[in-house]
């Protein structure tokens, strides 16, 4: 009887953890203001400041990004120039396509396949696999990338990085849109 009670308790606890740990959905932010229009925000020149933290939370690398962004119809180009704290540089050019219902797809040379995303309220969430150079090798890692518009110039971004479902670290960025 005690064993059965213990097993029942453990089962209920596990079920509670499973439902209590559900991931947020971008539509959870549908009523949040200011409302994000990805095409308007990522248009013109932006500066970004970021860090990469490992799974323990230690800052591994700092970086800045200058982004030149433009749109023609529903097709956008986000040209990112990274400068890392160790002096290295990198360039990534995103090619975005706006779909119906606030959905976007994106491609870049170091993205495996295509990124899938959606905006809702003040939020944008997308997922993608990045071919990341690590110690002379290329490792495919998954990103769960969230952006939140704070005001007309500032957006915060947090991306969780994982491999085979194991959390590797996070990228945290603040975007600042330059005044025209």
Secondary structure, DSSP 4 states (H G I P E B T S, - for coil): -HHHHHHHHHHHHHHHHHHHTPPP-GGGGTT-SSPP-HHHHTSEEEEEEEEEEETTS-EEEEEEEEEEEEEETTEEEEEEEEEETTS-EEEEEEEEEE-GGGEEEEE-TTEEEEEEEEEETTEEEEEEEEEEEETTEEEEEEEEEEEEE-SSSEEEEEEEEEETTEEEEEEEEEEEEPP-
